[in-house]
Amino acid sequence: MLSLRLKTIADLVSKNSNVIDIGTDHAYLPIYLYQNNITNNITASDVSPRVLKSSYENLKKYNLENKIPLILSNGFNNIKKTFDIAIIAGMGAHTIKTILNNSNIPNILIIQSNNDHYELRKYLNSLNYKIAKEIAIKDKKHYYIIIKYIKEKETLTNSELLFGKSNNIDYFNYLKEKYQDLYNKSHNKLFLDYIKILNNLIEKIPVNY
Ligand SMILES: C[S@@+](CC[C@H](N)C(=O)[O-])C[C@H]1O[C@@H](n2cnc3c(N)ncnc32)[C@H](O)[C@@H]1O
């Protein structure tokens, strides 16, 4: 079964769009998109030949090896076609920024970075991508921030750059965990104040929000 993280990403893909999954690894996401009739117009790519071999084996398991093209490519370097949406997930912000440094990046991006969300929000803002939707989820023990960007200029406040645009319970819990961790490392009482503020906010959020 697809992880909640990948399922949340899949839910952001518009029906029948032309999608590339950069750094596909096991190709679970392209397989899910195809099998669930979200789109059958998917290309999967990865920088590693070894990884692509196992993606191919996975595609074969579902008879999709002739339906989902696999491309060996470092980011967009070897991608000649254009796409409606690129998914770049499960990588660090530094790698994602390097991948985005290419003139062939589509107008819609779905990005899940493992770190440095602030740096990445700033970078995408400088490339004139707007945060269309930002979702925080807890999948097993980890929090993930998933952002759908569209090519459009937007002005973000410093707090939006820092904290993004999620406003659901998982997001505030994620911040609480982060500040707790910062407090544990620094014993800076300011972080305890932040946690108090976050607790007050969480209490006000309706259940299931
Ligand atoms: C942790 S996996 C994430 C797989 C999948 N995207 C997900 O979110 O579950 C990271 C994958 O990105 C690939 N990767 C890392 N740097 C890359 C790059 N510059 N271009 C393309 N793929 C890259 C790795 O080979 C690996 O398969």
The ligand as an ORCA input file, in Angstrom:
! r2SCAN-3c Opt
* xyz 0 1
  C      14.793      8.761     -1.035
  S      14.497      8.466     -2.695
  C      12.870      9.170     -2.874
  C      12.055      8.379     -3.840
  C      10.670      8.926     -4.143
  N      10.753     10.164     -4.897
  C       9.888      9.129     -2.884
  O       9.601     10.279     -2.539
  O       9.569      8.131     -2.229
  C      15.505      9.617     -3.570
  C      15.723      9.220     -5.023
  O      16.177     10.363     -5.731
  C      17.203      9.969     -6.612
  N      17.997     11.167     -6.901
  C      18.876     11.808     -6.073
  N      19.418     12.867     -6.702
  C      18.867     12.912     -7.936
  C      19.043     13.757     -9.064
  N      19.886     14.785     -9.042
  N      18.315     13.502    -10.171
  C      17.458     12.474    -10.235
  N      17.267     11.609     -9.194
  C      17.969     11.841     -8.079
  C      17.925      8.860     -5.867
  O      18.673      8.024     -6.749
  C      16.770      8.129     -5.182
  O      16.269      7.106     -5.982
*
